[in-house]
Amino acid sequence: MSTPTPSDLDTVKARISEQIAASETLAALDAVRVAALGKKGEISLMMRGLGKMSADEKKVMGPALNGLKTELSGQIETRKAELEARALDAALASETMDMSLPVGRPTGTLHPVSQVMEEMAVIFSDMGFSVAEGPDIEDDFHNFTALNFPPGHPARDMHDTFFLNDGERVLRTHTSPVQIRTMMSKSPPIRIIAPGRTYRSDSDQTHTPMFHQVEGLVIGRDIHMGHLKGVLMDFVSAFFETDVDVRFRPHHFPFTEPSAEMDVRYTRDGDSIKIGAGDSWMEILGCGMVHPNVLEACNLDPEEYQGFAFGMGVDRLAMLKYGMPDLRDMFAGDPRWLAHYGFSPLLQASLESGLS
């Protein structure tokens, strides 16, 4: 090979630059790179020839070859970035979904239980509650003992409990164990709701072996019954989206003292029930001030902290609000029932635009 001159390098540069610009794929561009700058590439072979040049030729050709190599490397990197960007744009274009287009008629619906759970979470979140969860399988301590159900207490029999084969664990009969776990793991102030599945051996028009509950818990200093009543009165009015008259009746629960059941005023028109009007009363939830024994079981000083708790059946509230006559239909999986009572999957519960 004859010794190259600066004019030869200009010719090489023009030719390789043209090849770089003409490369339409990353593979083609890499082939140009290897042919020009690889170990056996054209520019690399020229640089190896510097050893055979005179000192004066090296002074001229050394910087010229290094400059050519640097410039071609820059052109290759620039073209590579262009090709990668083009490939990414093509991939994005092929995978793009226009979210402004109508989705058509949904083929499925949101189950009323899921809808009501979401509505309740929206209402209580607006009051400053957070959502807490726990396991469906519980031990005796969290499901009974810590909630002031001592061994042999007759109230244990009222829960129709599903016991596991080991005799120590149960399918939780309420979501109250979530309250216990929260009080034992977090320091007051506490303000939570605990939605979830619960299990009792019972089945009729208004009871199923598996059902859903939402329970609430507030723990802090100087908490009193007035706070409890205010929260629940605001909740039922927001949930039924109308002014609702309520009353509180004394009751007994092992885990609260004093305890109460809350009734709402309603009227019946044929098979339908209208909440908020009429002269009849219907019980919809239980509540009360957290029993001191429960606080002590959770290592909280009842002389320093007080709180209230409440619990309600999600399925029953769904029946009342949306006019469903039989609780068992909710779990029958009949697509005709779901099509009639289900909600649009695009629906978002909101206090501003309406829960349902």
C-alpha positions in Angstrom: 0.0 0.0 0.0 1.4 3.4 -1.0 1.7 6.1 1.7 -1.6 8.0 1.9 -1.7 11.8 1.5 -4.1 14.3 3.1 -6.1 14.4 -0.2 -6.5 10.6 0.0 -7.9 11.0 3.5 -10.5 13.5 2.2 -11.6 11.0 -0.3 -11.9 8.2 2.3 -13.7 10.5 4.6 -16.3 11.5 2.0 -16.9 7.8 1.0 -17.3 6.5 4.5 -19.4 9.5 5.6 -21.7 8.7 2.6 -21.9 5.0 3.8 -22.8 6.1 7.3 -25.5 8.4 6.1 -26.9 5.7 3.9 -27.2 3.1 6.7 -30.8 2.4 7.4 -30.4 -0.2 10.1 -28.2 -0.6 13.2 -26.7 -3.8 11.6 -25.8 -1.9 8.4 -24.2 0.9 10.4 -22.2 -1.5 12.5 -20.9 -3.1 9.3 -19.6 0.3 8.1 -18.0 0.8 11.5 -16.2 -2.5 11.4 -15.0 -1.9 7.8 -13.6 1.5 8.7 -12.6 1.4 12.3 -12.4 -2.3 13.2 -9.0 -4.0 14.0 -8.7 -4.8 10.3 -10.6 -1.7 9.1 -9.4 0.7 6.5 -8.5 3.5 8.9 -6.9 1.1 11.3 -4.6 -0.3 8.6 -3.6 3.3 7.6 -2.7 4.1 11.2 -0.5 0.9 11.3 1.4 2.3 8.3 2.6 5.3 10.3 5.6 3.3 11.4 6.9 3.1 7.9 6.7 6.9 7.3 9.4 9.4 7.7 9.4 11.8 10.7 8.0 14.6 8.6 5.2 12.4 7.1 4.3 11.3 10.6 3.9 14.9 11.8 1.3 15.5 9.0 -0.4 12.1 8.7 -0.6 11.2 12.5 -2.9 14.1 13.5 -4.8 13.8 10.2 -5.6 10.0 10.8 -6.5 10.6 14.4 -8.8 13.4 13.4 -10.4 11.3 10.7 -10.9 8.4 13.2 -12.5 10.8 15.7 -14.8 12.5 13.2 -16.0 9.2 11.7 -16.6 7.8 15.2 -18.7 10.8 16.0 -20.7 10.5 12.8 -21.4 6.8 13.6 -22.6 7.6 17.1 -24.8 10.3 15.8 -26.3 8.1 13.2 -26.8 5.3 15.7 -28.7 7.6 18.0 -30.9 8.6 15.1 -31.6 5.0 14.1 -32.4 4.0 17.8 -34.8 6.9 18.1 -36.5 6.0 14.9 -36.9 2.3 16.1 -38.3 3.5 19.4 -40.8 5.8 17.7 -41.9 2.9 15.4 -42.3 0.6 18.4 -44.3 3.2 20.3 -46.5 3.9 17.2 -47.3 0.3 16.8 -48.2 -0.1 20.5 -50.1 3.2 21.0 -53.7 3.1 22.3 -55.7 6.2 21.8 -57.3 6.7 25.2 -59.6 9.4 23.8 -61.4 6.9 21.6 -64.6 5.4 22.9 -64.1 1.9 24.4 -67.5 0.7 23.2 -70.0 -1.1 25.4 -68.2 -2.9 28.3 -68.6 -6.6 28.3 -68.4 -6.9 32.1 -69.6 -5.1 35.2 -68.3 -4.1 38.6 -69.9 -6.3 41.3 -72.1 -4.3 43.7 -70.0 -5.4 46.7 -66.9 -3.9 45.1 -68.8 -0.7 44.2 -70.0 -0.3 47.8 -66.6 -1.0 49.2 -65.2 1.7 47.0 -67.9 4.2 48.0 -67.3 3.5 51.7 -63.5 4.0 51.3 -64.2 7.3 49.5 -66.4 8.6 52.3 -64.2 7.6 55.2 -61.0 8.7 53.4 -62.6 12.2 53.2 -62.9 12.0 57.1 -59.2 11.2 57.4 -59.4 7.4 57.7 -56.9 5.1 56.1 -57.5 1.5 55.0 -56.0 -1.4 56.9 -56.1 -5.1 56.0 -55.3 -8.4 57.7 -55.4 -12.2 57.1 -58.6 -14.1 56.6 -57.3 -17.0 58.8 -56.8 -15.8 62.4 -55.7 -17.2 65.7 -57.9 -17.3 68.8 -56.1 -14.4 70.4 -56.7 -11.9 67.6 -60.2 -13.1 66.8 -61.5 -13.6 70.3 -59.3 -13.2 73.4 -57.9 -9.7 72.7 -61.5 -8.5 71.9 -62.6 -9.4 75.5 -64.0 -12.9 74.6 -62.4 -15.0 77.4 -62.3 -18.8 77.0 -65.7 -20.2 77.6 -67.5 -16.9 77.0 -71.0 -17.5 75.6 -70.6 -14.8 73.0 -68.0 -17.1 71.2 -70.9 -19.5 70.4 -72.9 -16.7 68.8 -70.4 -16.3 66.0 -71.0 -19.8 64.4 -67.2 -20.0 63.8 -65.5 -22.1 61.2 -62.6 -23.7 63.0 -59.6 -25.2 61.1 -58.6 -28.8 61.8 -55.9 -27.8 64.3 -58.6 -26.3 66.5 -56.5 -23.2 67.1 -57.1 -21.2 64.0 -60.4 -19.9 62.6 -61.7 -18.2 59.5 -62.1 -14.7 61.0 -65.7 -14.0 62.1 -65.3 -10.3 61.8 -62.6 -7.8 60.7 -62.0 -6.7 64.3 -58.7 -8.6 64.4 -57.4 -6.0 62.0 -58.1 -3.4 64.7 -56.1 -5.5 67.2 -53.2 -5.9 64.9 -53.2 -2.1 64.1 -53.3 -1.1 67.8 -50.4 -3.5 68.6 -48.3 -2.3 65.7 -48.9 1.5 65.6 -49.0 4.2 68.2 -52.1 6.5 68.6 -53.6 8.5 67.1 -55.2 5.8 65.0 -58.0 6.3 62.5 -58.6 3.3 60.2 -61.3 1.3 58.4 -60.9 -2.4 57.9 -62.8 -3.8 55.0 -62.7 -7.5 54.0 -64.3 -10.9 53.9 -65.6 -12.6 57.0 -67.0 -16.1 57.7 -69.8 -17.6 59.8 -71.7 -20.8 59.5 -75.0 -19.3 58.6 -77.1 -19.2 55.4 -80.5 -17.7 54.6 -82.1 -14.8 52.7 -80.0 -12.2 54.6 -77.0 -14.4 55.7 -74.3 -16.2 53.8 -71.3 -18.3 55.1 -69.0 -15.7 53.6 -69.8 -12.0 53.7 -68.1 -8.6 53.8 -67.7 -6.2 56.6 -66.2 -2.7 57.1 -65.1 -1.9 60.6 -63.7 1.4 61.8 -61.5 2.3 64.7 -60.4 5.6 66.2 -57.9 5.8 69.1 -56.6 8.9 70.7 -56.8 11.2 73.7 -60.1 12.7 74.8 -62.2 10.7 72.3 -65.9 10.4 73.3 -69.2 9.1 72.2 -70.1 12.4 70.5 -67.2 11.9 68.0 -68.5 8.4 67.2 -72.1 9.6 66.6 -70.9 12.5 64.4 -68.8 10.2 62.2 -71.6 7.7 61.7 -74.3 10.3 61.1 -72.1 11.9 58.4 -71.4 8.5 56.9 -75.0 7.3 56.4 -76.0 10.6 54.9 -73.1 10.5 52.5 -73.6 6.9 51.7 -77.4 7.0 51.0 -76.9 10.5 49.4 -79.8 12.0 51.3 -80.5 13.4 54.8 -81.0 10.4 57.1 -82.6 10.4 60.5 -80.7 8.1 62.9 -81.1 6.9 66.5 -78.7 5.1 68.8 -80.0 2.3 71.1 -78.1 0.7 74.0 -76.7 -2.7 73.2 -74.0 -5.1 74.3 -70.8 -6.1 72.6 -67.9 -7.7 74.5 -65.3 -5.4 72.9 -67.1 -2.0 73.5 -68.5 -0.2 76.6 -70.8 1.5 76.3 -72.2 -0.1 73.2 -75.0 0.8 70.8 -76.8 -0.1 67.6 -77.6 2.6 65.1 -81.0 2.6 63.4 -82.0 4.6 60.3 -85.5 5.8 59.5 -87.1 4.1 56.5 -90.3 3.4 54.7 -91.4 0.5 52.5 -93.1 0.9 49.2 -94.1 -2.6 47.9 -90.8 -4.5 47.7 -88.6 -1.4 47.7 -87.2 0.4 50.8 -86.6 4.1 51.0 -84.0 5.2 53.5 -84.4 8.5 55.2 -88.2 8.7 55.2 -91.1 7.1 57.0 -91.9 6.1 60.5 -90.1 2.7 60.7 -86.6 2.1 62.1 -84.0 -0.3 60.8 -80.7 -1.3 62.5 -77.7 -1.1 60.2 -74.6 -1.2 62.3 -73.1 -1.7 65.8 -70.7 0.6 67.6 -69.4 1.8 70.9 -66.4 3.0 72.9 -63.5 0.6 72.9 -63.5 -1.5 76.0 -60.6 -0.8 78.4 -59.8 -4.6 78.4 -59.2 -4.4 74.7 -56.9 -1.4 75.0 -54.9 -3.2 77.7 -54.7 -6.4 75.6 -53.0 -4.2 72.9 -50.6 -2.6 75.5 -52.4 0.8 75.5 -53.2 2.6 78.7 -57.0 3.1 79.0 -56.3 6.0 81.4 -54.4 7.8 78.7 -56.2 6.6 75.5 -59.8 6.2 74.5 -61.5 5.4 71.3 -64.5 4.1 69.4 -65.2 1.3 67.0 -68.0 0.4 64.6 -68.8 -2.3 62.2 -71.3 -2.9 59.4 -72.2 -5.4 56.7 -71.2 -4.3 53.2 -73.5 -6.7 51.5 -76.5 -5.6 53.5 -75.8 -2.0 52.8 -75.6 -2.8 49.1 -79.0 -4.5 49.3 -80.6 -1.5 51.1 -79.1 1.1 48.7 -79.6 -0.7 45.4 -82.8 -2.7 46.1 -81.6 -6.3 46.1 -84.0 -8.7 47.7 -81.8 -11.7 48.4 -78.2 -11.7 49.7 -77.5 -15.1 48.3 -77.8 -13.8 44.7 -74.7 -11.7 45.2 -72.6 -14.9 45.3 -74.5 -17.1 42.8 -72.4 -15.9 39.8 -75.5 -15.4 37.6 -74.4 -13.2 34.6 -78.0 -11.9 34.3 -78.0 -10.7 37.9 -74.6 -9.1 37.4 -75.7 -7.4 34.2 -78.8 -6.0 36.0 -77.1 -4.9 39.3 -73.5 -4.4 38.2 -71.8 -1.1 37.7 -69.8 0.3 34.8 -66.1 -0.6 35.3 -65.3 2.9 34.2 -67.3 4.4 37.1 -65.3 6.2 39.8 -67.0 6.9 43.1 -66.6 10.5 44.1 -68.2 12.8 46.7 -68.1 15.6 44.2 -69.7 14.0 41.2 -71.8 11.4 43.1 -70.9 8.0 44.6 -73.0 6.0 42.2 
